Amino acid sequence: MEGKEQGLRERFLKIYADIPLNLRKEIILVLENEPISWNVAFVEVTNKTHKSTIILKKLNELRII
């Protein structure tokens, strides 16, 4: 799973880098009744938190990354 998660992390970071700054505040996911924007997801993913694993999985399922 670690290899797949790393692949998702890399895809997320590539997509995030191409998103215009003003769109990074947009909500892309609701997780545990909390809105997750691109910026929030970026912080979670770069810090490799437990939430980042869930965020990456959900974004992949939604075909956002």
One Martini backbone bead per residue (centre of mass of N, CA, C, O) as a GRO file, in nm:
protein
   65
    1MET     BB    1   0.055   0.064  -0.017
    2GLU     BB    2   0.287   0.268  -0.009
    3GLY     BB    3   0.330   0.290  -0.317
    4LYS     BB    4   0.047   0.393  -0.387
    5GLU     BB    5   0.049   0.639  -0.201
    6GLN     BB    6   0.292   0.775  -0.334
    7GLY     BB    7   0.158   0.803  -0.612
    8LEU     BB    8  -0.076   0.982  -0.513
    9ARG     BB    9   0.096   1.207  -0.397
   10GLU     BB   10   0.235   1.286  -0.663
   11ARG     BB   11  -0.023   1.352  -0.820
   12PHE     BB   12  -0.127   1.569  -0.635
   13LEU     BB   13   0.120   1.765  -0.654
   14LYS     BB   14   0.100   1.812  -0.960
   15ILE     BB   15  -0.186   1.926  -0.962
   16TYR     BB   16  -0.152   2.151  -0.751
   17ALA     BB   17   0.066   2.316  -0.912
   18ASP     BB   18  -0.162   2.379  -1.155
   19ILE     BB   19  -0.331   2.540  -0.964
   20PRO     BB   20  -0.478   2.810  -0.913
   21LEU     BB   21  -0.476   3.006  -0.641
   22ASN     BB   22  -0.791   3.075  -0.630
   23LEU     BB   23  -0.874   2.751  -0.631
   24ARG     BB   24  -0.745   2.638  -0.355
   25LYS     BB   25  -1.013   2.719  -0.176
   26GLU     BB   26  -1.167   2.499  -0.283
   27ILE     BB   27  -1.390   2.253  -0.247
   28ILE     BB   28  -1.329   1.880  -0.285
   29LEU     BB   29  -1.414   1.775   0.012
   30VAL     BB   30  -1.588   1.564   0.251
   31LEU     BB   31  -1.463   1.506   0.589
   32GLU     BB   32  -1.613   1.453   0.865
   33ASN     BB   33  -1.781   1.728   0.816
   34GLU     BB   34  -1.531   1.850   0.651
   35PRO     BB   35  -1.388   2.079   0.464
   36ILE     BB   36  -1.181   2.027   0.167
   37SER     BB   37  -0.921   2.179   0.039
   38TRP     BB   38  -0.645   2.209  -0.135
   39ASN     BB   39  -0.483   2.332   0.102
   40VAL     BB   40  -0.552   2.122   0.316
   41ALA     BB   41  -0.453   1.878   0.159
   42PHE     BB   42  -0.160   1.971   0.134
   43VAL     BB   43  -0.090   1.969   0.433
   44GLU     BB   44  -0.155   1.673   0.485
   45VAL     BB   45   0.030   1.546   0.266
   46THR     BB   46   0.307   1.678   0.353
   47ASN     BB   47   0.265   1.550   0.660
   48LYS     BB   48   0.158   1.256   0.655
   49THR     BB   49  -0.120   1.195   0.751
   50HIS     BB   50  -0.392   1.010   0.811
   51LYS     BB   51  -0.581   1.190   0.640
   52SER     BB   52  -0.422   1.173   0.373
   53THR     BB   53  -0.499   0.886   0.300
   54ILE     BB   54  -0.802   0.944   0.269
   55ILE     BB   55  -0.787   1.174   0.067
   56LEU     BB   56  -0.642   1.022  -0.161
   57LYS     BB   57  -0.851   0.799  -0.194
   58LYS     BB   58  -1.096   0.981  -0.261
   59LEU     BB   59  -0.972   1.135  -0.504
   60ASN     BB   60  -0.935   0.877  -0.668
   61GLU     BB   61  -1.232   0.780  -0.673
   62LEU     BB   62  -1.319   1.070  -0.809
   63ARG     BB   63  -1.096   1.147  -1.027
   64ILE     BB   64  -0.900   1.396  -0.942
   65ILE     BB   65  -0.617   1.204  -0.942
   0.00000   0.00000   0.00000
